[in-house]
Amino acid sequence: MSTYRRTRVVVVVPAYNEAATIAKTIRALQAQTRPVDRLVVVPNNCSDDTAAVAWAAGAEVWEMPGPNPHKKAGALNWAINLLLPQLDDQDMLLVTDADSILASGAVAAAIRGLERRGVGAVCADYRLDRQPGLLDILQGNEYARFSRWVWRKGGHAVVLSGVATLFPVPVVRRILAARAVGDLPGYRGEFYHRDPATEDIEMTFAVRSLGYRPRVAPGFEAITDSMPTVQALITQRVRWQRGMLDSLRLYGVRRWNAGNWLRQLGIYTSSLLVPLYLASLIAGWFLIGFVPWDPRWLAVTAVFVLERVLTVRRQGWWALLTAAALLPEWCYEQVRSFAYWRALAQTVRGTDRVWINS
């Protein structure tokens, strides 16, 4: 008699004060063309009614007992350890944020993505809803360009984004086993490493270290929230950058992560160009009494502006106009550069990490 059973997809949604968005996240998961088989929301350290809203929307709600000092990683590890004994090797585990809205065909596309040889996990291609605010437009343009870069690289995932990532259960078990024997950094019995500022970057490194390929799956799409203020944006980006620096420190220099090291070198080097350029202008003013200017640079500037506009052409008119104006995006890049250097300074000093909704 056949013992065949279809693959189950079990969803875990860690939630920290997400009462405003959790119902939309749940409804999107319930509306998948390939239905999920189980949907578990894990409220942790919440001071709002996230749990009640999630339960009313139809999800299983597992509230963590007591305080959770390890934040999102702690909530995920607790839930995964409870779920894993109930899962078979043909099953899959979907981890998604409580402010992520998955497209209706996202789960089906993610499963197809895992069928490719050597792929150990797939994550969503995410974007922002089009919003009228300038900061929302700037973040949307950034995400659109990043998505374009990912697909030009063939769908290689630099980070298995917490927006939504699908893992085969055998990969989950292998990572747990590798951490238990010291083949991977981390703690026995914990799938996500609790120490880095962002657990998803370290998870990407763990997947790659074991010889798997992390990918972005075509059609696995999601909408995520933007940061509402510049201060919130800086806090988010500092945490993201510290997560990358933490992960590079944990794994050192390996052949498979050489690209990450080179990207960080490029980020910090390029972030110095604007201060050096401004310093040269000031020096020119004091040394020769005027700022040297050559009209031939206008053609170079025009090419640069054209590239900025074309790379966000699908984002709508406001995005195009913002890119063409150049100055808003220039200021936005300086904010990001500030966050990179703050993250580096905090990493060197060992400053406590700040965890926010993101």
C-alpha positions, 0 to 999 in steps of 0.5 A: 500500500502506498505511503505517499503524502503530499508536501506540507507547507508550514508557516511561522510568523514572528510578531512584535507589536504588529497588530496593525498589519498582522491581519493583512499578512494572514489574509494573504497567506490564506489566499494562496493559490497553493494553500499553506497547510498550517499557519502559526503566529508567534507574538513575543514581547508584545505590548499590543493586541497582536495575539488577539488580532491574529487569532481572530484572523484565523491563525494558530497563535503560540505566545511565548512563555515569559520574556524573550531576550533573543527577540525575533531569532528567539521566537523563531527558534522556539516555534521551530523546535516545537514544530520540527518533530511533527514534520517529515523530510518532504515538508517545507517551512516558510518564515515570513515577517508580520508586515509582509503581504505575499502575492497570491501565487507566492507559495507555489512559486517558492516551491518551484524555486526549491526544485532547482538543483543545489538550492537550499532556500528561496526568498521573496522578491519584495517591494513597497506599496506606492506611497505619496511620501518622499521617504516612501518613494526613495525607499521604493526606488532603492528596493526596485533597483536592488531587485533589478540587480538581483535578477541581473545576477540570475536570482542570487540571494545576497540575503535570505530576506526575513520578508519571506523565505522557504526552507526544505525541512532537511535543510533545517535539520542539517543546519541544526545538526551542524550548529550542534557539532560546531560545524556552523556558528551558533548554539545547540538546538537553535536554527537561527543564530541569536547573536548577530543583529540580523538573523537572516544574513547569518542564515544566508551564510549558514546555507552557503557554508553547507554548500547550498545555493540561496536564491530569489524565486521568480514569482515569489513576490511580497510587499513589505513596509517602509520606514516612516521617518528618517530616524527609523530608517537609520535605525533599520539600516544600522541594524542591517549593516551590523548584521552583515558585519557580525556575519562576516566576523563569524565566518571570516574570509571564505571563498564563497563569501569573498563577494560579500567582503568585496561589496563591503569594501566597495560600500565604504570606499564609495561612501567616502567619495562625496566627502572627498569631493566636497572637501576638494571644492572647499580646498579649491575655493580657498586656494584659487578663489573660485570653484573650478567647473567644466561644462563637459561634466554636464553630459556625464551628469545627464547620463547618470540621471538617465540611468537613475530614471530608467532603473525605476521606470516601473515605479510610477511618475513620482518615482521617475520625477524624484530620480530625475531631480537627483538631489533627493536621492543624493541626500538619501544616499548620504543617510545610508552612508551615515548608517553604514559608518555608524554600524561600523563604529558600533561594531568596533565599540561593541555597542548594544544592538537595537531591535525595531519592527522592520 
